């Protein structure tokens, strides 16, 4: 018979493993496959080896800027090794079908998210190719706004656009405007970049389509589509508090006006409308037909393909009409531009999707699917949500997302599926979404801008404003607890 000390030591070591797992923010989508398998492997050699593999892989991910190695590589290898260990243990135990079923369930849930994100990225890339974002940037540049006006316009637009487009694309668009208008004024550019990162992350927190984390919560059925809009006011507060503070440090002068004219390519406005229709269909699929939102998005991709076919077939006639019109006007500049027109190609837009991000997504999902099947997610839920108030647990996880990507953080919570009120599910959606703003490396928007404005927007520049951003983080949580008290 084992002594009481053995059980105490075993319980203590399990708590330590659970805490380590919490700090690593291991994650996977939340359905039955995230539950622990019939074998508890949390203290086994295979289990501990799997945790070490994942920690090492994620350390390489966090060193992406230093090593110049794509973040998908280490997690793809780690996913293969972890599931190989899971399968080996279950084969030895005579239960290979258990591991196979768990892997297939994890893969199915990833496939749904992959298809959804792939369509969204394709539409964004199509709008970029049709020069929608270039036209917006050109309009802002031509207006000749003052520095203070530019600071607020780019921030507000980043907040609004990121509710339907991903925060990285939104942030890069606004950063391009600032770099163009305020060229040479590095202090102002750095300040604007901080503001844009905060605004982009906050804007994605109140919309199911604004961020991958909100999308995952919606797809998991924890919050209805319309329920996310309860976070609108807290998200505004999260953006406004640091923006107001930074506003006092702007030297308000007017940059030299620039002349830049950008014309939308043919079909640009109709693609925007198609994207909005696709979003509406996806919402209806999920809320009325109870089908995965990915089905509606794939239907919308079919609509875009048909429209792309129409653009290609009608291009010669369109070019001929434009040549006649521009010749009559004597507009030689536009005539010259017609010579560089190429047919719209939908598959080139799909190819331009962020495949490294999508593959990284797969690696994280599969890594944590294996670790969850070993029993670690049940242990993490017991450690974090079993002993803490859910509000404090969600606030701390939001702060952790400043160091670890918010996707694994949200996967972890969804996988554990703690018994929480809708108010708490909205709280973790808010904190995981905006917590990444605390550090420049805490979100895709921040990492992208460090590359786009290299040497101007840096980790140190962002860190200088962390107290103001933290104040906004705390204020947004307080506002949510106050105005949405009936949801808790």
N, C-alpha and C positions, 0 to 999 in steps of 0.2 A: 504494500500500500504506500502511495506517495505521501510524504509529510505535508503538513499545512504550509510550511515554508515554500515548498515546491509550487503549490497553487498560488501563493502570494507573489512569488517571483514571476510565474507565468503570466498572471494578471497584469503585473507591473510592466513586463516586457511588451505585452500586447498594447498597453496604453502608450508606451514609448513609440512603438511602431505606428500606432494610430496618429500620434502627434506628428511624427516625421512625415506620414502620408498627407496630413492636413497641410503642412508647410509646403510640401511639393505640389499641392493642388492637383492631385491626380483625378482624371475625369473621363466620363463617357456618357452618351445620351441615356436618358432615363427610361427604360422600360424593363421588362422582365429579365432581359439578358444581363442587366447590371447587378442583379441579385447574386448573392454568393452561391456557389455550386454546392453539391452534396459533400465535398471534402473541404475541410478548413485547412488551408495551406499557409496561413499567415505567419506561422513560426517554423515552417519547413524550409529546407535548403532551397528548393525551387522558388518559394515565395520571396524569401529574402534576396535571392539572386535577381529576381525580376524587379524588385524595388530598386536595387542598386543599378540595374541596367537602365531603368527609366530615369533615375536621378542623373546618371552620367549623360544620357541622351539629352535631357533637358538642359543640363549645364552647357552642352555644345550648342543648343538652340539659343540660349541666352548670350552666347559668345559670337553670335552670327556677325556682328559688325567688326569684331576683332579678327576673327578667323577668315572672314569673307567666304563662308561656306553656307550654302542654302540650308534653311532650317528644316526642310523636309527630310534630308538625308539621314540624320541620326535617329529620328523617330520612326522612320520606315524600317530601319534595321532593328531597332528595339522592339517594334511590334512583332516582327517575325520571330525574334528570339523568345519573347515572352510567351507567345502562343505555342511555340514549339515546346517550351517547358511545361505549359499547362497540358498540352496533348500527351506528352510523355508520361506525366504523372497519372493521368486518367487511363492511358493504355495499360500501364502497369497495374492499375487497380481493376482492370477489366470493365471499364465504363467509357470506352472511346466515343460512344454516341453522345454522351453528355457534353463533352468539350466541343464536338462538331456542331451540335445544336446551338450552343452559346456563341460560337464564332459566327455562324450564319445569321443569327439574330442581330448581332452587333453590326455585321456587314450590311444588312438590310436597312437598318436605321441610318447608317452613314450614307447609303446610296440615296435615300430620300433627301437628305440635306445637300448632298453633292449636286443632284439634279436641280434643286431649287437655286442654289448659289450659282451654278453654271449659267442658268438662264438669266439671272439678275446681272451677272457680270457681262454676259453677251449683249444685253440691252444697253448697259452703260458704255461698253466699248463701241457699239453701233452709234450711239449718240455722240461719242467723242469723235468717231470717224466722220460723221456728218457735221462736225465743227460746232456743235451746240455749246460746249464749254469754252471753246476759243472765242465764239461770238460774245458770250457773257463776259469773259475777261477783257475783250476789246472794248466793250461798252463802258466798263468801269475805268479803263485806262483813259479813254477819250474824255470822260467827264471832268477830269482834273480836280478831283476832290482834295480837301486838305488832309493832313496826316490824321487828325482826330476823326474826321468823317470816314476816312479809309479804314481806320482801325475798327470802327463800329460797323461799317457796311460789310466788311469781310467777315467779321465775327457773326453778325446776324445772318448773313447768307450761308455761312458754314453751318450754323445751327439749323436753319431751315432745310437746306439741301440734303444734309446728312440723314434727315428723317426718311428719305426715299432712296438715296444713293449711299454707298458705303463711305465710312468716315475717312478712309485713306484717299479715295478719289477726290472727295470734297476738299480735304485739307490741302492736297497738292494743287488743286485749281486755285484756291484762295492764295496760297503761297506764291504761285506764278504771278498773280496780279501784284502782290506786294513787292516781289523782286523786280518787276518791270517798272513800277511807278516810283519806288523809293530806292532805286539803284544807288549804291554807295553809302547809304545811311544804315549801317549794320545794326546799330542799337535799336532803331525803330523796327527794322525787319525782324530782329530777334524777338522783340516784344509782340509784334503782330503774330508771329509764328506760335508763340505760347498761347495767345488768345484764340487762334484758329484751332489749335489742338484741343483746348478745353471746350470750345463751342461745338466742334465736330463730334466729340465723344458725348457731350450732353444732349445734342440734337438727336442722336441715335437711340437714346435711352427710353423715349416715350413712344416709339413707333415699332410695331412688330417687324418692319422692314428696315429699320434704321441700323441694326447691328445684328451680328450672328447670334449674340447671347439672347436678345429679345426674340429673335426668330425661334431659337431652340425652346424657350419658355412657352411660346405660343403653340408650337408644334406638339409639345408635350402635354398640352391641354391644361396647364396650371393656371393660366390667365386667359380669359376670352379676348378676342381682337380689340373690342372697344375698351376693355379694362386697362390697357396700357396708357390710355390718354389721361388717366388719373395722375400720371407722372409728369405731365406737361409743365405744371407750375414748379414742382421741385427741380426739373431739368433747367428751366429758365433761371431759377435762383442759383443753381450750380454754375451756370455760365455768367450770370450778371455780377455776382459778388466779386470774383477776381477781376472781371473786366472793368468794373467801376474803380477798383483800387489801382489797376494799371493805367487807367485813363489819366490819372493825375500826374503820371510820369512821362506823358507825351509832350514833346516840344512841338507845338501846333504851328507848323509852317506849311506852305503850299508848294508841292513839287512842280517842276516844269511840266507843262501839258505835253502829251505825246499823241501823235496821230497814227492810229492803227485801225484799219477797217477790215473786218472779217465778214464774209457772206456765208450764210448757212448753205450747206449742200442740199440738193434736191431730196425731198422726203424727210428732212430732219424733224419738222413739226409733227408729221404723221407718225414717225417712230416714237416720239414722246407720248402721243395719244395711245399708241399701241401698248406701250409700257404700262400706262395707267390702267388700260383695259385688262391687261394681263394680271396686274396686281389685284384688281377687283374680282376677276375670275378665281384667282387663287384663294382669296378670302371667302368667296361664296362656296367653293369646293370644300373648304374646311368647316365652315360654320353651318352650312345648309345640308350639304351632301355627306358630311363626315368622312370625306376622303382626304388623303394627305395633300397639303398645299402644293407639293411638287407636281401633282397632276395638272393643276391649273397653270402652273408656270410652264410646263412642257407644251401645253396647248397653246400658250402665248408664244412660245418659240416657233411653233408651226405657223402661227399668223405672221411672225416676222419673216420667216422663210418665204412665204407666199408673197409678202410685200417686196422682199429682196428680188424675187423672180420678176415681179412687175417692173421694178426699177431697172433691172438689166435689159429686159425686152423692150422697154420704152425709151431707153437712153438715146439711141440714134435719132429718133424723132424729136426728143427734147433738145438735143444739142443743135439740130438743124434750126428749130424755131428760135433758139437763143442766138445763134449766129446771125440770122436775119435781123432780129431785133437790135442787137448790139451794133451791127453794121449800119443800120439806119441812123442810130444815135451817134455813131462815130466813137463808141466806147472801146478803144483799142486795148485797154488794159484788161477788161473782162473777156474780150475775144482771145487774148493771149492765155488767160487762165483756162479757157475751155479746152485748150490743147492738152492740159494735164489731167483732165477728168478721167477717172477709171471706174469701171462698173462696181456696184456694191456687191461684196462677197460675204455672205453670212458666216461661212466656215472660217474665213480669216478672222472674223470677230470672235468666234468661239476659241480659236487657237490663241488669241491674245489674252484669254482669261488668266487669272493669277494661279497658274497650275502649282507653283511651289506652295502657295497657301492651301490649296485644295488637298494636295498630297500630305502636307503637314497636318491638316485636319484629319485625314485618314489615319496617320500614324498615332496621333494623340488618342483618337477614338478607340483604335484597336489596342493600343498599349493599356489603356485604362479599362477597357472591356475585359482584358485578361486579368488584370490586377483585381478588378471588382469580382470576377468569377472566383478568384482565389480566396475572397473574403475580406479584402482590405476596405472596401467601401462601407460594408456593414460596421466594421471596426471604427472607421472614420466618423460615421454617423453617430455611433455611440459616444465617441470621444468629444465631438464638437457640439452636436445638437442635443445629445443626451445630458450633458452636464452644464451647458450654457443656455441662457435665454436666447431664442432664435434671433432677436433683434441685434444683440451684441455679436452673435456669430456671423450674421450677415454683414455687419459693419466691418468686422475684422477681415472677412474674406474680400471685401471691397478694397481694403488697404493692401492686402496681399496681391491683388490684381495689378498693383502698380509695378510689381517686380515680375510676376508670372502672368502670362497672357490671360485675358479675361475669358477666353474660350475654355481652357481647362478648368478654370474656377467654376464657371457655370455648369460645365459637364459634371463636375464633382457633386454639386448640389442636386442637380436633376437625377443623377445616378443614385444618390443616397435617398432621394424622395422623402425628406423629412415631413412629418405631419405639421404643416404650417398654414396659417391663414392666407387669404389672397393678399392682404396687406404686406405680409412678410415676403411673399413671392415677388411682389412688386419692389420691395425694398432690396432684395438681392439682385433683381434686375437693374435697379438704379445704381447700387454700389459697385457691382461688377462692371457696369458700363462706364461710369465716370471715375471710378477709382484709378483707372489707368492714366488719368490726366495728372496724377501727382508727380510722376516722373516722365521724362521724355521717352524712355524705352518701355513705358507701360502700355502703349497702344500702338496699333499699326500706323495711325496718323502721325504720332510722334517720331517713330522710326523712319517713316518715309520722308518727313520734313528734315530730319537730320542729314539725310542724303541729298535732298533737293537744295537745301540752303547750307551746304557743308561749310563748316568753319564760322558760320554766322549764327545759326540756331544749333546750339550744342546742349549736351547734358547739363553743363554748368549754368548756361543761360536759363534753362528751364528750372533748374533747382533753386535759382535765386527767387523765383516767384512761387515756390511750393507753399510757403505759409499762407499766401492769399488763396491759392487753389484749395488748400486744406480747409480754410475757413468756408469756402464755397461748398466743399464736400459735406462738412458738418451742418451748414445751414440748410442744404437741400434735404438731408436726412431729417432734420428737425421739422421742416415744412411738410414733408411727407407724413411724418408721424402725427402732425397737427391736423392737416386738412383731410387726411384719409383715415382718421382714427376709427371710423365705423367699419373699415375693412379688416381690422386686426381682431 
